[in-house]
């Protein structure tokens, strides 16, 4: 069987199947709404106590960054607007607390479910986790008991919440397998930090695996074997030993500069969504943050975050990162990311509509407030500002003008800020790529957003499974656009980075190195392996390989070519970056 691998590694052990009962929350009417509100408040307080216990356990056994997840869960239960919304529903409709909480939570969960960005979409799972905790308290349902786990247990469940994952005893869990979940869920993030191989997305797996079955879980490929034969077992034991050697080698990359064998230096940065992600960035020795998705600050709330609230979020990240650069992408909502306090009209084609910089230019007060907050925070670190979804020169100049106005306001008010902040744009629309030579005159850097650039270049909805064969980061058209963007940036004397998923693709890293990309920004766990790859390559040799891909006809041809050139991860790690001759 094959699912989605979200935490690499090989787990071999006995199955421990967790069966969670589905709770059907029915709507009932109450005679005393005030008493029901009191019942709800008591459950919230108990939920906060439980979350604090999990926080302390996670802090002691896993780490501060993972523990912060549960502080954010606790903050949800301290959100006055959220709690008030539930209580008002109880009072106005005279209904039970469980149903009221579910109704309010489902509104926000559905809002996150519509988001295309997987990282932000998975945050809906955190709301669900908190909601279920309080509903369980209200209903008197006990949570799963993990005290019966034996060593080398393979956890099998329909779903695992962040709090489920944090309560597992790392020394006893060999792997985790679930029917639901995604690679950017907090449960998956915790699994990666704990080093627990994890596979998600295996339909009906809790029905196919029985307690004490011998199970092999490959968290890299997503493969799961039930009661394997001796040959299969032997193969995966050897593979596990090889992966242990690889991980030991990767740790040796910490503290080393990211320089190719012939002396070309690049910057390896990380993508984040919240300040809680910074610890993982530092743990993986990233040289900066290439993309801070600031929209998360604006979501899961009923009103716009104030300037002071935003300032504190940006300040926290900058202080933690010290002198390392932090690129904050200005508000990128609309399309698949909506908030209730900004009027975003329904559109026939929202991904081509009123979103990102277009929405900000139409809501100048919201935009200016964010820019003021970033400027105020700038004195605490090395911040850079990046505008998303620029498609015309007019948009860029208008955005810069509003930034200039924010600077003048702060100067007039006597509020300090750095005067020499670098300004950049995301190149994620073909029109911007085509006029990148002109746009480069107005900015200090480009960052190529490959996720949307593929979508818009190929006219493919990346969430449409029927068109998935057309959505490829190996397409020659995309690679030609990227090469042109890099060249135009360099001709204008600015540096060029990349913050889309392609930046961390082991097969494409050599290609982008050959094209002269200055900064690679990726998910934190990919940093050390990418550093190893770059340190074992000659840029001059990669220039020829990059040029070769531009003359190919199809994405399949490009991917096959690169797969043949570079050793597969299943081979000896020290030969992984070895260049093979193309016969």
ABEGO torsion letter per residue (X at the ends): XBBBBABBEBBBEBBBBBBBBBBBBBBBBBABAAAAAAAAAAAAAAAAAAAAAAAAAAAAAAEAAAAAAAAAAAAAAABAAAAAAAAAAAAAAGBBAAAAAAAAAAAAAAAAAABABAAAAAAAAAAAAAAAAAAAAAAGBBBBBAAABBBGBBBBBABBBAAAAAABBAAABABBBBABEBAABAAAAAAAAAGBBBBBGBBGAAAABBBGBBBBBBAAAGBBBBGBBAAAAAAAAAAAAAAAAAAAAAAAABGBBBBBAAGBBBBBBBBBABAAAAAAAAAAGBAEBABBBAAAAABGBABBBBAAAAAAAAAAAAAAAEABBBBBBBBBBEEABBBAABBBBBBABAAABBBEAAAAAABAAAAAAAAAAAAAAAAABBBBBBBBGBABAAAAAAAAAAAAAAAAAAAAAGBBBBAABBBBBBBABAAAAAAAAAAAAABABBBBBAAAAAAAAAGBBAABAAAAAABBAABAAAAAAAAAAAAAAAAAGBBBBBABAAAABAAAAAAAAAAGBABBBBBAAAAAAAAAAAAABBAAAAAAAAAAAAABABAAAAAAAAAAABBBAABBAAAAABBBBBX
